[in-house]
């Protein structure tokens, strides 16, 4: 285990030693235990394609977090998102609710999906909505963010029906 601590300049100057400590033929992981929008150039230097990246999209500006997650996955890098793992119970519960055959038919009649999120960090709500849409073969047609920080989107179901999504931030505290 190699733990790097220090300010941005100290970490940048110490990167050279990592090459000798972490040969490319050994499996390695990078756990970015901080905000994803802090020192992005350092993150890119450390998160080489052969390393599994462990990050948390709940830390940092939501759009930048999701863009980083998307780009890393699209590049083929193995990524574990702690924010996504926190949704496991929600995903399992939703799957369990609609698992009985007599309930599955109701999924093709969904017209509205409202997700309440804690505070103004939309990443977790967007991850959950994306998972639902992917599982039900919905296609995103339009999305927008309103002045009250809520996000609206519209999906089209395979049968042509429209599903309205609302991500609504709830005050924390």
Secondary structure, 3 states (H helix, E strand, C coil): CCCCCCCHHHHHHCCHHHHHHCCCCCCCEEECCCCCCCCHHHHHHHCCCCCEEEECCCCCCHHHHHHHHHHHHHCCCCEEEHHHHHCHHHHHHHHHHCCCHHHHHHHHHCCEEEEEEECCCCHHHHHHHHHHHHHCCCEEEEEEECCCCCEEEEEECCCCCEEEEEEEEECCC
